[in-house]
Amino acid sequence: MFEHFRAHTIVHVKFLARSRVLLGFALLIALWSAIGLVPALFLGTTANRFELLKGVAQQLHGTASTITSCLGLAILWSHRRSRTIKMVATKPSSFEGWVASIFVAAGIVGLTVHTVVALLTIVGSWYWAVPYQNGFLYVAADYFVQSVIVLACLTAMSAIVHPVLAVLTLIVFNESTIKFLGIVVAGASDAGARGPVMRAASAVLSGLYYIVPSFSPFEHHTQELYRSLRATTTDWRYLAAAAGYASLICALGYFTTVVVLRRRQLT
C-alpha cells in the first residue's frame, strides 16, 4: 500500500512541476517581485529597506499561498477531465491512498515554494544588511498553514462541483464575507429594521460564521507580529494551534473528497 501511495505522490509532484500553466504563473510573479525589489537599491537607510523587504516577503508568501491553494484542485481536475478517476478507483491499489497522495503532493510542492521565498528573504536580508527577525520565519510558516487550509477546502469542493464554481463559492462564502454580512444585519437591526426575517438572517449568519472554516486562525493575534516581525514564545504556540486546526480541516477535506469521488465513480 505504501509503495502505491509513494508512486502516486511522485507522479502528482512531477505533474505539478511540469505544468506549464503553473510554471508560467510562477515566472510572471517572480518577475513582478523582482521589479518590486528595484527601489531597495536606491534606499539609503536600513529601516526603509527593512519595510520594503517585509512587504515583498509577505507579497511573495501570499502569492505562494494562492498557488498552493489551487494545487490539489489542479490535480483532481486533470484526472476528472481525462476521465481516469474511475480507472484508479477500480484498481487493486487503495483509492484512499490515491486521494491522500493528492493532498501530500500539493503540500510538498507548496512547502517547497514557501521555503524558496523564505530563503530569498534571508538572502535579501544579508545583501541589504537588514537585521533578520525571526518573524520572517513565522510569516512563512503562517502563510503555509493558511494555504493548506484553503487547499483542503478547494480540493474537497472541486470533487463536488466544477473548479471555477468551487473557487467562486470559496470567494463568496468565506469567514470574512459572512462576518461582514453579520455586521450589516446587526447594524440594520439597531437602526430599527427588526422583524422575523432579520432575526432569521442573523441566526443563519451566526451559525455559518462558526461552521465555515477560518482561513487565518488567530488573525487578531498576529496583526501586531506582522508589523514588528518579532515572534515570541506565545506567538509560536498560536502557530502550533493554527497548524492543528489546519490538520483537522485537511482531515475533513480528505474524507469528503474520498466519499464524494467514490460515490460518483462507483455508482
C-alpha positions as CSV (number, residue, x, y, z in Angstrom):
1,M,0.0,0.0,0.0
2,F,2.8,2.4,0.9
3,E,4.5,1.7,-2.4
4,H,1.4,2.7,-4.3
5,F,1.0,5.8,-2.2
6,R,4.6,6.8,-2.8
7,A,4.3,6.2,-6.6
8,H,1.1,8.2,-6.8
9,T,2.7,11.1,-4.8
10,I,5.8,11.1,-7.1
11,V,3.5,11.2,-10.2
12,H,1.5,14.1,-8.8
13,V,4.6,16.1,-7.9
14,K,6.0,15.6,-11.4
15,F,2.7,16.7,-12.9
16,L,2.8,19.9,-10.9
17,A,6.4,20.5,-11.6
18,R,5.8,20.1,-15.4
19,S,2.6,22.1,-15.6
20,R,3.3,24.9,-18.0
21,V,0.4,27.0,-16.6
22,L,1.8,26.9,-13.0
23,L,5.4,27.5,-14.2
24,G,4.3,30.4,-16.3
25,F,2.3,31.9,-13.5
26,A,5.3,31.5,-11.1
27,L,7.6,33.1,-13.6
28,L,5.4,36.1,-14.0
29,I,5.1,36.5,-10.3
30,A,8.9,36.2,-9.9
31,L,9.5,38.9,-12.5
32,W,6.9,41.2,-10.9
33,S,8.5,40.7,-7.5
34,A,12.0,41.4,-8.9
35,I,10.7,44.8,-10.2
36,G,9.4,45.5,-6.7
37,L,12.8,45.0,-5.2
38,V,14.4,47.6,-7.5
39,P,13.6,50.5,-5.2
40,A,15.7,48.8,-2.4
41,L,18.8,49.5,-4.5
42,F,18.2,53.3,-4.0
43,L,17.2,53.3,-0.4
44,G,19.9,54.6,1.9
45,T,18.5,53.6,5.3
46,T,18.2,50.2,6.9
47,A,14.7,51.0,8.2
48,N,13.4,51.7,4.7
49,R,14.9,48.6,3.3
50,F,13.5,46.5,6.2
51,E,10.0,47.8,5.5
52,L,10.4,47.0,1.8
53,L,11.8,43.6,2.4
54,K,8.9,42.9,4.8
55,G,6.4,43.9,2.2
56,V,8.0,41.9,-0.5
57,A,8.2,38.8,1.7
58,Q,4.5,39.0,2.6
59,Q,3.6,39.6,-1.1
60,L,5.6,36.6,-2.2
61,H,4.3,34.3,0.5
62,G,0.8,35.5,-0.4
63,T,1.4,34.5,-4.0
64,A,2.8,31.2,-2.9
65,S,-0.3,30.6,-0.8
66,T,-2.5,31.3,-3.8
67,I,-0.5,28.8,-5.9
68,T,-0.6,26.2,-3.1
69,S,-4.3,26.5,-2.6
70,C,-5.0,25.5,-6.2
71,L,-2.6,22.6,-6.5
72,G,-5.0,19.9,-5.3
73,L,-7.8,21.3,-7.4
74,A,-5.4,21.2,-10.5
75,I,-4.5,17.6,-10.0
76,L,-8.1,16.5,-9.3
77,W,-9.5,18.4,-12.3
78,S,-6.8,17.0,-14.6
79,H,-8.0,13.5,-13.7
80,R,-11.7,14.4,-14.0
81,R,-11.1,15.9,-17.4
82,S,-9.2,12.9,-18.7
83,R,-11.8,10.5,-17.0
84,T,-9.1,8.5,-15.2
85,I,-10.6,8.6,-11.7
86,K,-12.8,5.6,-12.3
87,M,-9.8,3.6,-13.5
88,V,-7.9,4.5,-10.4
89,A,-10.9,3.7,-8.2
90,T,-11.4,0.2,-9.6
91,K,-7.7,-0.8,-9.4
92,P,-6.5,-3.1,-6.6
93,S,-4.4,-0.3,-5.1
94,S,-6.0,1.8,-2.3
95,F,-8.3,4.5,-3.6
96,E,-8.0,6.3,-0.2
97,G,-4.2,6.3,-0.6
98,W,-4.5,7.8,-4.1
99,V,-6.6,10.7,-2.7
100,A,-4.2,11.1,0.2
101,S,-1.3,11.4,-2.3
102,I,-3.0,14.4,-3.9
103,F,-3.1,16.2,-0.6
104,V,0.5,15.2,0.2
105,A,1.9,16.1,-3.2
106,A,0.2,19.5,-3.2
107,G,1.5,20.1,0.4
108,I,5.1,19.1,-0.7
109,V,5.1,21.5,-3.6
110,G,3.5,24.3,-1.6
111,L,6.1,23.8,1.2
112,T,8.9,24.0,-1.4
113,V,7.6,27.2,-2.8
114,H,7.3,28.8,0.6
115,T,10.7,27.6,1.5
116,V,12.2,29.2,-1.6
117,V,10.5,32.5,-0.7
118,A,11.9,32.2,2.9
119,L,15.4,31.6,1.5
120,L,15.1,34.6,-0.8
121,T,14.1,36.7,2.2
122,I,17.3,35.6,4.1
123,V,19.4,36.4,1.0
124,G,17.8,39.8,0.7
125,S,18.3,40.5,4.4
126,W,22.0,39.6,4.1
127,Y,22.5,41.5,0.9
128,W,21.0,44.8,2.1
129,A,22.4,44.4,5.7
130,V,18.9,44.3,7.1
131,P,18.5,42.6,10.5
132,Y,16.8,39.3,10.0
133,Q,13.9,38.9,12.5
134,N,12.5,35.6,13.5
135,G,9.1,37.0,12.5
136,F,10.1,36.4,8.8
137,L,10.2,32.6,9.6
138,Y,6.9,32.9,11.4
139,V,5.3,34.7,8.4
140,A,6.5,31.9,6.1
141,A,5.0,29.2,8.4
142,D,1.8,31.1,9.0
143,Y,1.2,31.6,5.2
144,F,1.8,28.0,4.6
145,V,-0.7,26.9,7.3
146,Q,-3.3,29.3,5.7
147,S,-2.6,27.9,2.2
148,V,-3.1,24.3,3.5
149,I,-6.5,25.2,4.9
150,V,-7.6,26.7,1.6
151,L,-6.0,23.7,-0.3
152,A,-8.1,21.3,1.7
153,C,-11.3,23.2,1.2
154,L,-10.8,23.8,-2.6
155,T,-9.8,20.2,-3.2
156,A,-12.9,18.8,-1.5
157,M,-15.2,21.3,-3.2
158,S,-13.7,20.6,-6.6
159,A,-14.7,16.9,-6.1
160,I,-18.3,18.1,-5.8
161,V,-18.6,20.9,-8.4
162,H,-16.6,22.4,-11.3
163,P,-13.3,24.0,-10.2
164,V,-14.4,27.5,-11.3
165,L,-17.5,27.2,-9.2
166,A,-15.5,25.9,-6.3
167,V,-13.2,28.9,-6.4
168,L,-16.1,31.4,-6.7
169,T,-18.0,29.7,-3.9
170,L,-15.0,30.0,-1.6
171,I,-14.5,33.6,-2.5
172,V,-18.2,34.5,-1.8
173,F,-18.9,32.2,1.2
174,N,-16.0,32.6,3.5
175,E,-15.5,33.8,7.1
176,S,-14.8,37.4,6.1
177,T,-17.9,37.8,3.9
178,I,-20.2,36.2,6.5
179,K,-18.7,38.4,9.2
180,F,-19.3,41.5,7.1
181,L,-22.9,40.4,6.3
182,G,-23.5,39.8,10.0
183,I,-22.3,43.3,10.8
184,V,-24.6,44.7,8.2
185,V,-27.6,42.8,9.5
186,A,-26.8,43.8,13.1
187,G,-26.5,47.5,12.0
188,A,-29.8,47.3,10.2
189,S,-31.5,45.8,13.3
190,D,-30.1,48.5,15.5
191,A,-31.4,51.1,13.1
192,G,-34.9,49.8,13.5
193,A,-35.3,47.2,10.8
194,R,-36.4,44.4,13.1
195,G,-38.7,41.5,12.3
196,P,-38.7,37.7,11.7
197,V,-36.7,38.0,8.5
198,M,-33.9,39.9,10.2
199,R,-33.8,37.6,13.2
200,A,-33.7,34.6,10.9
201,A,-30.9,36.2,8.8
202,S,-28.9,37.0,12.0
203,A,-29.3,33.4,13.2
204,V,-28.3,31.9,9.9
205,L,-25.2,34.1,9.6
206,S,-24.2,33.4,13.1
207,G,-24.4,29.7,12.5
208,L,-22.5,29.9,9.2
209,Y,-19.8,32.0,10.8
210,Y,-18.9,29.2,13.2
211,I,-19.3,26.4,10.6
212,V,-17.3,27.9,7.7
213,P,-13.6,27.2,8.1
214,S,-11.3,30.1,9.1
215,F,-8.5,30.6,6.6
216,S,-6.5,32.7,9.0
217,P,-6.8,31.3,12.6
218,F,-5.9,33.8,15.3
219,E,-5.5,36.6,12.8
220,H,-6.4,39.1,15.6
221,H,-3.3,38.0,17.5
222,T,-0.8,38.0,14.6
223,Q,-1.6,41.5,13.3
224,E,1.0,43.2,15.6
225,L,3.6,40.5,14.9
226,Y,3.2,41.1,11.1
227,R,4.2,44.8,11.8
228,S,7.1,44.2,14.1
229,L,8.2,40.7,12.9
230,R,9.3,39.8,16.4
231,A,7.9,36.4,17.3
232,T,7.7,35.4,21.0
233,T,7.1,32.0,22.6
234,T,3.4,32.7,22.8
235,D,3.3,33.5,19.1
236,W,4.7,30.1,18.2
237,R,2.2,28.4,20.4
238,Y,-0.6,30.2,18.5
239,L,1.1,29.0,15.3
240,A,1.1,25.4,16.6
241,A,-2.6,25.7,17.4
242,A,-3.3,27.0,13.9
243,A,-1.3,24.1,12.4
244,G,-3.5,21.7,14.5
245,Y,-6.6,23.4,13.1
246,A,-5.3,23.1,9.6
247,S,-4.7,19.4,10.2
248,L,-8.3,19.0,11.2
249,I,-9.6,20.8,8.1
250,C,-7.3,18.7,5.9
251,A,-8.7,15.5,7.5
252,L,-12.3,16.7,6.9
253,G,-11.4,17.7,3.3
254,Y,-9.7,14.4,2.7
255,F,-12.7,12.3,3.9
256,T,-15.1,14.5,2.0
257,T,-13.1,14.0,-1.2
258,V,-12.9,10.3,-0.8
259,V,-16.6,9.9,-0.1
260,V,-17.7,12.1,-3.0
261,L,-15.4,10.6,-5.6
262,R,-16.2,7.0,-4.5
263,R,-19.9,7.7,-4.8
264,R,-19.5,9.3,-8.2
265,Q,-17.2,6.9,-9.8
266,L,-18.5,3.6,-8.4
267,T,-22.3,4.1,-8.7
